[in-house]
Amino acid sequence: DYVSSATAVVSGSSTILEAFESSFHQDLNADGVSGIPAASVTVVEAAGSTKLDQIGSYYFLDAVSGGTGPSVKYAGTPFAASTQV
């Protein structure tokens, strides 16, 4: 039975889709990498055992020791960086 959606409709190059690849243990967008390529991760801040990573225009709370944590959301929608002020 369908209960809910983990994300809205996204493109194959979406960082949200890439973040889910490690959960499913599959390369969902056929880019040859299961998960987010390490080169595309920017650490914004690290404190204690948690860090805030920016991947593309999305933000994730990840463990400093590795792995992908939950995405930062606002009103249930993944928060994306914007140039608008």
Backbone torsions as a table, in degrees:
resi	resn	phi	psi	omega
1	ASP	NA	137.6	177.2
2	TYR	-77.6	124.3	-178.2
3	VAL	-109.6	-48.6	-179.4
4	SER	-160.2	173.7	179.0
5	SER	-110.8	133.9	178.7
6	ALA	-73.2	-24.9	179.7
7	THR	-154.8	161.9	174.5
8	ALA	-72.6	-177.4	176.5
9	VAL	-65.4	126.7	-178.0
10	VAL	-130.6	158.8	177.4
11	SER	-80.2	166.3	178.6
12	GLY	-65.0	-20.9	179.9
13	SER	-95.9	7.2	-178.6
14	SER	-66.9	137.9	177.8
15	THR	-69.1	-26.5	176.0
16	ILE	-64.9	-44.0	177.5
17	LEU	-63.6	-42.8	178.9
18	GLU	-62.5	-34.8	178.6
19	ALA	-66.1	-33.4	179.2
20	PHE	-75.6	-17.3	-177.5
21	GLU	-58.1	-41.2	-179.0
22	SER	-67.8	-29.7	177.3
23	SER	-67.0	-39.1	-178.9
24	PHE	-89.0	-8.4	-177.0
25	HIS	56.1	40.9	179.8
26	GLN	-143.4	153.5	174.5
27	ASP	-90.9	90.3	-172.4
28	LEU	-71.8	-27.4	-177.4
29	ASN	-107.3	10.2	175.1
30	ALA	55.6	38.9	176.8
31	ASP	-95.8	3.6	178.3
32	GLY	86.7	0.0	-179.4
33	VAL	-129.1	129.6	174.8
34	SER	-93.0	106.8	-175.1
35	GLY	110.1	-167.4	-176.7
36	ILE	-94.4	127.8	178.0
37	PRO	-59.8	133.8	-176.3
38	ALA	-58.4	-29.7	-178.2
39	ALA	-67.9	-20.2	-176.9
40	SER	-95.4	5.3	-178.5
41	VAL	-97.0	128.2	174.9
42	THR	-114.7	121.2	177.6
43	VAL	-80.0	118.9	-179.7
44	VAL	-84.5	-45.5	-178.4
45	GLU	-156.5	144.2	175.6
46	ALA	-133.3	129.5	178.8
47	ALA	-145.5	125.6	-179.0
48	GLY	65.0	-126.7	-177.9
49	SER	-101.2	6.1	-177.7
50	THR	-122.5	145.3	175.3
51	LYS	-132.8	152.8	176.1
52	LEU	-101.1	116.5	-178.8
53	ASP	-108.5	142.7	171.1
54	GLN	-108.1	125.8	178.8
55	ILE	-127.2	111.1	-171.9
56	GLY	66.1	-123.4	176.8
57	SER	-110.5	15.4	179.7
58	TYR	-110.7	158.5	-178.4
59	TYR	-119.8	144.0	-179.3
60	PHE	-134.9	145.2	172.4
61	LEU	-97.8	109.2	-175.1
62	ASP	-116.4	158.5	174.4
63	ALA	-75.5	140.1	178.2
64	VAL	-60.7	-32.8	-178.6
65	SER	-73.2	-7.9	177.6
66	GLY	124.1	167.8	-179.7
67	GLY	98.1	166.8	179.5
68	THR	-111.0	126.4	179.4
69	GLY	-99.0	-162.8	-177.8
70	PRO	-71.9	154.7	176.2
71	SER	-82.3	153.2	176.3
72	VAL	-79.1	127.0	-176.2
73	LYS	-124.0	152.0	173.3
74	TYR	-129.0	120.9	-177.6
75	ALA	56.3	36.3	177.0
76	GLY	82.0	-0.6	-179.0
77	THR	-112.6	135.6	178.5
78	PRO	-55.0	130.9	-179.2
79	PHE	-76.9	129.0	178.8
80	ALA	-117.9	141.7	177.2
81	ALA	-64.6	144.5	-178.4
82	SER	-138.2	150.9	176.7
83	THR	-87.4	-6.2	179.3
84	GLN	-76.5	143.3	179.4
85	VAL	-113.2	NA	NA
